[in-house]
Amino acid sequence: MTKTLFMNARLIDPVALTDAPGAVLVEDGIISQVFDIATPDITGPEVVECKGKCLAPGIVDIGVKVSEPGERHKESFRSAGRAAAAGGVTTIVTRPDTLPAIDTPETLEFVESRANIDAPVRVLPMAALTKGREGREMTEIGFLQDAGAVAFTDCDRVVTNTKVFSRALTYARSLDALVIAHIQDPGLSEGAAVTSGKFASLRGLPGVSAMAERMGLDRDISLIEMTGARYHADQITTARALPALERAKRNGLQVTAGVGIHHLTLNELDVADYRTFFKVKPPLRSEEDRLAVVQAVADGLIDIICSMHTPQDEESKRLPYEEAASGAVGLETLLPAALRLYHAGQIDLPRLFRALALNPSKLLNLPSGRLSAAAPADLILFDPDAPFVLDRETLQSKSKNTPFDGARMQGKVLGTWVAGEQVGGTA
């Protein structure tokens, strides 16, 4: 039996919503005891001296794109796993928007095999909701679930045929399968590069109204009310969508929502002079929208913060803004970017880790995301105040398309542990 004592720590507990000194004892990859004193008198275990830094549950990141199969030059399970470990992410939940799409048990088993061999962190795959992500015929949800799929999504391709979508939701409900959807009205969103408004007009860029998100969410909520399925909106980024989300939850629908870190910490003005590393999907919003969404996370209306990690190579980004590919990497910048909200006084650390670790775990029925006895020892030790300037060339990801290149940030990961084994950091 292996024992490790994390002592003299500042424990961030997203269940109790506490931030207090303490210690954690780990035995054989499981948390066996949590102490409310920083230096308990225990003999025998290996000691990790935390030096008063923050010890929290490892981040569970829903919506990570790993470009295997099909585009391994952008990101592999090995590089994504190293990036996750460096960023304090102990579980990555991968998207099925690969080439080909993950829409059969055989493709899913390939992904699981590669992940088990190459990634030092836990990898949970999602599968496509419709074949080829084409929105015409639903996948074999039951077989894919048996093969290990934890959720079903067509990612940023909206299923426009409501009959197909409603049938898929009905079948998913019969299996208690989670459906994750991208909420944009595809007609309004087609060809858009930024959010419509004065800035878009000044830059001469094609825009989309924030109402496209509200319309997409309203449609999906109607179908959830009809089918009773478990549903998660991958990103809510506008103030206009929040009342609909609040009503759905108040009416008892099984609806949750997430938001990408870039929409929480950046706004439409960051695009500046056509900086394509800031082109994401949906596009960055107004500062008023950003602040409304930050408040929704603090209040618990939006459940989950994710990186929406989307690697793109240089060739697809070094293009005119309208033609450049959307997406940004985020596994290593998720925590320091999220800590901007903490340093701004907008959200405390326990509530931040409620959105980063506890709520994603609860959504997927995982035992992680907790600092409590019997939980897996998936842990992150970090210094929330350590300053640094981000250099994208130091990122572990194969692709370097981060909007935070050259940005001053606060918050460094000192160590990452998965099942009690250290996989990242130098602590």
C-alpha positions in Angstrom: 0.0 0.0 0.0 1.4 3.4 -1.0 0.6 6.4 1.1 1.2 10.1 0.3 0.4 13.0 2.6 -0.2 16.4 1.1 0.5 18.7 4.1 0.5 22.4 4.8 -2.0 23.0 2.0 -4.7 25.6 1.3 -7.6 23.2 0.5 -10.1 24.4 -2.1 -13.2 22.3 -1.6 -15.9 22.9 -4.3 -18.5 20.7 -2.4 -18.3 22.5 1.0 -17.4 25.8 -0.8 -14.5 26.3 1.6 -11.0 27.7 1.3 -9.0 26.8 4.4 -5.7 25.2 5.6 -5.5 21.5 5.8 -3.9 18.3 4.6 -4.9 15.3 2.5 -3.9 11.6 2.9 -3.8 9.5 -0.2 -3.7 5.7 -0.1 -3.5 3.6 -3.3 -4.8 6.3 -5.6 -7.8 7.2 -3.4 -8.2 10.0 -0.9 -8.5 8.2 2.5 -8.6 11.2 4.8 -8.9 15.0 4.8 -7.6 16.9 7.8 -8.6 20.4 8.9 -5.1 21.0 10.3 -2.2 21.7 7.9 0.4 19.4 9.6 -1.2 16.3 11.0 1.0 13.9 13.0 1.2 10.9 10.8 4.2 8.6 10.4 5.0 6.5 7.4 3.6 8.2 4.2 5.6 10.0 1.6 5.2 13.7 2.2 4.4 16.4 -0.4 5.0 19.8 1.3 2.5 22.2 -0.2 4.0 25.3 1.4 0.6 27.0 1.8 -0.3 26.8 -1.8 -3.7 25.7 -3.2 -4.6 22.0 -3.4 -7.8 21.4 -5.3 -9.5 18.6 -7.3 -8.1 18.1 -10.8 -9.9 19.9 -13.6 -12.4 17.9 -15.7 -12.4 19.5 -19.1 -15.4 18.8 -21.3 -15.1 19.4 -25.1 -11.4 18.9 -25.8 -10.5 18.2 -29.5 -7.7 15.7 -30.0 -7.1 15.5 -33.7 -6.7 11.7 -33.8 -7.7 10.2 -36.2 -7.2 12.3 -39.2 -5.2 15.4 -38.3 -2.5 14.1 -35.9 -0.2 17.0 -37.0 -2.5 19.4 -35.1 -2.7 17.4 -31.8 -2.2 13.8 -30.7 -3.2 12.1 -27.5 0.4 12.2 -26.4 0.7 16.0 -26.8 -2.8 16.7 -25.5 -2.1 14.5 -22.5 1.1 16.4 -21.7 -0.7 19.7 -22.2 -3.5 18.6 -19.8 -1.0 17.5 -17.2 0.9 20.8 -17.4 -2.4 22.7 -17.0 -3.8 20.8 -14.1 -6.4 19.0 -16.1 -6.7 15.4 -14.9 -9.6 14.3 -17.1 -10.2 15.3 -20.7 -13.5 14.6 -22.4 -12.8 14.5 -26.1 -15.0 15.6 -29.0 -15.9 13.4 -31.9 -15.2 16.0 -34.7 -12.3 14.1 -36.1 -11.6 12.7 -39.6 -13.5 10.5 -39.8 -16.0 11.4 -37.1 -16.2 9.1 -34.1 -19.5 7.6 -35.0 -18.9 3.8 -34.8 -17.8 1.5 -31.9 -14.7 0.6 -33.9 -13.5 4.2 -34.2 -14.3 4.8 -30.6 -12.2 1.7 -29.6 -9.3 3.1 -31.6 -9.5 6.4 -29.8 -9.7 4.7 -26.4 -6.7 2.4 -27.3 -4.5 5.4 -28.3 -5.5 7.4 -25.3 -4.7 4.6 -22.9 -1.3 4.2 -24.4 -0.3 7.8 -24.9 -2.1 10.1 -22.5 -0.9 10.4 -18.8 -4.3 11.8 -17.8 -7.8 10.2 -17.9 -9.5 10.4 -21.3 -13.2 10.0 -21.7 -14.5 10.0 -25.3 -17.7 11.5 -26.6 -19.3 10.1 -29.8 -21.2 11.7 -32.7 -25.0 12.0 -32.3 -25.6 11.5 -36.1 -23.6 9.6 -38.6 -20.8 11.6 -40.0 -22.1 14.5 -38.0 -24.3 15.2 -41.0 -27.6 15.5 -39.2 -29.5 13.0 -41.2 -29.4 9.7 -39.4 -28.6 9.1 -35.7 -25.7 6.9 -34.7 -26.0 3.6 -32.8 -26.2 5.3 -29.4 -26.6 2.2 -27.4 -23.6 0.4 -29.0 -21.5 3.5 -28.6 -22.5 3.9 -25.0 -21.6 0.2 -24.4 -18.2 0.9 -26.0 -17.5 3.7 -23.6 -19.0 7.0 -25.0 -19.9 9.3 -22.1 -22.0 11.7 -24.2 -23.2 12.4 -27.7 -22.7 15.5 -29.8 -22.3 16.7 -33.3 -20.1 19.5 -31.9 -20.5 22.8 -33.8 -22.7 21.3 -36.5 -26.3 22.0 -35.5 -28.8 19.2 -36.3 -31.2 21.4 -38.3 -33.8 18.6 -39.0 -35.9 18.8 -35.8 -37.5 15.4 -36.5 -34.1 13.7 -36.6 -33.0 15.6 -33.5 -36.1 14.8 -31.5 -35.8 11.1 -32.4 -32.2 11.1 -31.3 -33.2 12.8 -28.0 -36.0 10.3 -27.4 -33.7 7.4 -28.0 -31.0 9.0 -25.8 -33.5 9.4 -23.0 -34.4 5.7 -23.1 -30.7 5.0 -22.4 -30.2 7.9 -20.0 -27.5 9.2 -22.4 -26.3 12.8 -22.3 -26.7 14.9 -25.4 -24.5 17.9 -25.8 -25.4 20.6 -28.4 -24.0 23.8 -29.9 -26.7 26.5 -29.6 -26.6 28.7 -32.7 -29.2 29.2 -35.4 -27.2 27.9 -38.4 -29.0 30.2 -40.9 -28.1 33.4 -39.1 -24.6 32.1 -38.2 -23.5 31.0 -41.6 -20.5 32.9 -42.9 -20.2 35.0 -39.7 -16.7 35.8 -38.3 -17.6 38.1 -35.4 -20.6 39.2 -33.4 -22.6 41.9 -35.2 -22.4 45.5 -34.0 -20.5 48.7 -34.3 -17.1 47.0 -34.1 -17.9 44.4 -36.8 -19.1 47.2 -39.1 -16.0 49.3 -38.5 -13.8 46.3 -39.4 -15.9 45.3 -42.3 -16.3 41.8 -41.0 -19.4 39.6 -41.5 -21.3 39.4 -38.2 -24.0 37.3 -36.5 -26.5 38.6 -34.0 -26.3 37.4 -30.4 -30.0 36.5 -30.9 -28.8 33.5 -33.0 -27.7 31.8 -29.7 -31.0 32.6 -28.0 -33.0 31.2 -31.0 -30.9 28.0 -30.9 -31.4 27.5 -27.2 -35.1 28.2 -27.4 -35.5 25.5 -30.1 -33.5 22.9 -28.1 -35.4 23.6 -24.9 -38.7 23.0 -26.6 -37.4 19.6 -27.8 -36.1 18.8 -24.3 -39.5 19.6 -22.9 -41.0 17.3 -25.4 -38.6 14.4 -25.0 -37.3 14.6 -21.4 -33.7 13.9 -22.5 -30.6 14.9 -20.5 -29.2 18.0 -22.3 -26.1 20.2 -22.0 -25.5 23.4 -24.0 -21.8 23.4 -24.7 -21.4 27.2 -24.6 -23.7 30.0 -23.5 -22.0 33.3 -24.3 -24.7 35.9 -24.4 -26.9 37.7 -21.9 -29.9 37.1 -24.2 -29.7 33.3 -23.7 -29.6 33.4 -19.9 -33.3 34.0 -19.1 -34.3 31.0 -21.3 -31.7 28.8 -19.4 -33.0 30.0 -16.1 -36.6 29.2 -17.0 -35.7 25.7 -18.3 -33.9 24.9 -15.0 -36.8 26.4 -12.9 -39.3 24.2 -14.9 -37.3 21.1 -13.9 -35.9 20.1 -17.3 -32.6 18.2 -17.2 -30.7 21.1 -18.8 -27.2 22.2 -17.9 -24.9 24.7 -19.6 -21.2 25.4 -20.1 -19.0 28.3 -21.3 -15.6 28.4 -22.9 -12.8 30.2 -21.0 -12.1 32.5 -23.9 -15.7 33.9 -23.7 -15.3 34.5 -20.0 -12.0 36.4 -20.2 -12.0 38.1 -23.7 -14.4 40.3 -25.7 -15.0 41.3 -29.3 -12.5 44.2 -29.1 -9.7 41.8 -28.6 -9.9 40.9 -32.3 -8.3 44.4 -32.8 -6.7 44.5 -36.2 -7.9 41.1 -37.5 -5.9 38.9 -35.0 -7.0 35.4 -36.1 -5.9 33.7 -32.9 -8.9 35.4 -31.4 -11.3 33.9 -33.9 -13.3 31.3 -32.0 -16.8 29.7 -32.4 -19.1 31.2 -31.4 -17.3 34.6 -31.9 -16.2 36.7 -29.0 -19.0 38.8 -27.6 -19.5 42.3 -26.2 -18.1 43.3 -22.8 -21.7 43.4 -21.5 -22.3 39.8 -22.6 -19.0 38.7 -21.0 -19.9 40.3 -17.7 -23.4 38.8 -17.7 -22.0 35.3 -18.4 -19.3 35.7 -15.6 -22.1 36.5 -13.2 -24.1 33.5 -14.3 -21.1 31.3 -13.5 -20.7 32.8 -10.1 -24.4 32.4 -9.4 -24.4 28.7 -10.6 -26.8 29.3 -13.5 -24.0 28.3 -15.9 -22.7 25.1 -14.5 -19.3 24.4 -16.3 -16.2 26.2 -17.5 -14.3 24.4 -20.2 -11.3 25.2 -22.4 -13.0 24.3 -25.7 -9.5 23.3 -26.7 -9.4 23.4 -30.6 -5.9 23.1 -32.1 -5.4 24.6 -35.5 -2.1 24.7 -37.5 -0.4 27.8 -38.6 -1.5 27.5 -42.2 -5.2 27.6 -41.2 -4.7 30.6 -39.0 -2.4 32.7 -41.1 -5.2 33.7 -43.4 -7.5 36.7 -43.8 -9.8 36.9 -40.8 -13.0 35.7 -42.6 -11.1 32.7 -44.1 -9.1 31.6 -41.0 -10.2 28.6 -39.1 -12.0 29.1 -35.8 -10.7 27.8 -32.5 -7.9 28.2 -29.9 -5.9 25.8 -27.7 -6.7 26.1 -24.0 -5.6 23.1 -21.9 -2.6 24.8 -20.4 -4.2 28.3 -20.2 -7.6 27.3 -18.7 -6.5 27.7 -15.1 -4.5 30.9 -15.3 -7.2 32.5 -17.5 -9.9 31.4 -15.1 -7.9 32.9 -12.2 -8.4 36.3 -13.9 -12.0 36.1 -12.6 -10.7 35.3 -9.1 -8.2 38.1 -9.1 -10.9 40.5 -10.3 -13.0 39.6 -7.3 -15.8 38.2 -9.5 -15.7 34.6 -8.2 -14.0 32.8 -5.4 -11.8 29.8 -5.7 -14.3 27.1 -4.4 -17.0 28.3 -6.8 -14.4 28.4 -9.6 -13.5 24.8 -9.0 -17.2 23.9 -8.7 -17.4 24.9 -12.4 -14.0 23.5 -13.4 -14.1 20.1 -11.5 -17.2 19.3 -9.5 -20.0 20.1 -11.9 -18.4 18.4 -14.9 -17.9 15.3 -12.8 -21.5 15.3 -11.6 -22.7 15.8 -15.2 -20.9 12.7 -16.3 -21.5 10.7 -13.1 -17.8 10.6 -12.2 -16.4 10.3 -8.6 -13.8 13.0 -9.3 -14.0 16.7 -8.6 -14.1 16.4 -4.8 -11.7 16.7 -1.9 -13.3 14.0 0.2 -12.6 10.5 1.5 -13.2 7.8 -1.1 -12.7 10.2 -4.1 -10.0 9.5 -6.6 -6.7 11.3 -5.8 -6.9 13.4 -9.0 -5.3 16.6 -7.6 -3.8 19.9 -8.6 -1.4 22.0 -6.6 -1.1 25.6 -7.8 0.0 29.0 -6.8 -2.8 31.4 -7.7 -0.6 34.5 -7.4 2.5 33.5 -9.4 2.9 35.9 -12.3 4.3 35.0 -15.7 4.2 36.1 -19.4 2.8 33.4 -21.6 5.0 32.3 -24.5 3.1 30.1 -26.9 6.2 28.3 -28.0 6.5 26.8 -24.6 3.1 25.1 -24.8 3.0 21.3 -24.8 0.3 21.3 -27.5 1.4 20.6 -31.0 -0.6 23.6 -32.2 0.2 27.0 -30.7 -2.9 29.0 -31.6 -3.5 30.7 -28.2 -5.0 34.2 -27.9 -3.0 34.6 -24.7 0.4 34.7 -26.4 2.4 37.5 -24.7 -0.3 38.1 -22.1 0.6 38.8 -18.5 -1.1 36.1 -16.4 -1.3 34.9 -12.8 -1.5 31.3 -11.6 1.0 28.5 -12.1 0.4 24.8 -11.8 3.0 23.3 -9.4 1.9 19.7 -9.6 -0.7 17.4 -11.1 -1.6 14.0 -9.8 -3.9 11.3 -11.4 -4.9 8.4 -9.1 -2.1 9.6 -6.7 0.6 9.4 -9.3 2.3 12.7 -10.3 2.0 13.4 -14.0 2.9 17.0 -14.2 4.7 19.8 -12.4 7.8 19.9 -10.3 6.3 19.9 -6.7 
